[in-house]
Amino acid sequence: MPEHFDLPAQDTDRVFRIGLLTDIHFGNDSLRARQELAFCRMDSLGLRLLCLMGDIVDNALSDNYETARRLVNKLNTPMLALTGNHEVFPLSLPVEACLANFRTGMGRPRHYAWRYFDPYLFVFLGIDQREPHLPKTRRDTGTSEQQLQWLRATLQAHAQTPTVIVSHAPLENTVEDSDHFPLAASSQLYDILGEAPQVFLWLSGHTHLPDVHCGESLKTAVALGSGCTFVHVPPVADYYVHVIKGDRQFFRGGEDLQTRLLTCHPDRIEVQTYDILANALQPMVTVRPTIRRASAA
Ligand SMILES: [Fe+2]
């Protein structure tokens, strides 16, 4: 049964919540009411951190970021933003110029980062490269060599720390349709993951898929043999493309507005679906670290 909670959940040193919002698309005025409600509700939950998982704006232009800042500046919750493919649009603007607009627009020093919240390391990956030579579905989801090197080094430096990765687009074959909308560097990222058994949870958005499509539950949480669980985060935007028998079809979503919350305990992370309209939480999946931090043993 959904859990209604009008007051912020208890946030002690040992238990805390991290909230996620993805595919917000500031600049698309038809989404204004959804954007405002999503920010207002997330800000009322007493979160340790609100992560904006990319496609925060429709285009990396100053007017889009101005719209974003109107809500971001009102947040009382600590916020961290990473880049999606729309943060490196329009194609008429060089990627470096787009990323500079992101840094200025969101007030962030960089488009990827890590944070440590005892006992977990959270790694946030941003899209920062175009791949014009690749098929259309992965031209926009590149990861620079510089960022891949940073990721390798970060994971090596925290090899004993249970780790969660958040990225805009999914790794190939990890959530419904992710083979059609994957991170372009999926194969390199799988190699990096293979050397980082401490990564036990990976969250992504980008596909815009809701949890239920035409009455049918979609595959939005996948545990691969590696010990890592991959979870899809539904969008703030209300439209999506779903690949059906090889064809990409456009759908307008219903009234649903859902996202995910992570309730982090010392020994587990409870991934929950947060129904923003109903202000209700529903359990989704509980994941446990594949390693325990040495100092916490
Ligand atoms: Fe996207």
Residues whose N, C-alpha, C, O or C-beta is under 5 A from the ligand:
A	BS01	LIG	D55 G84 N85 H206
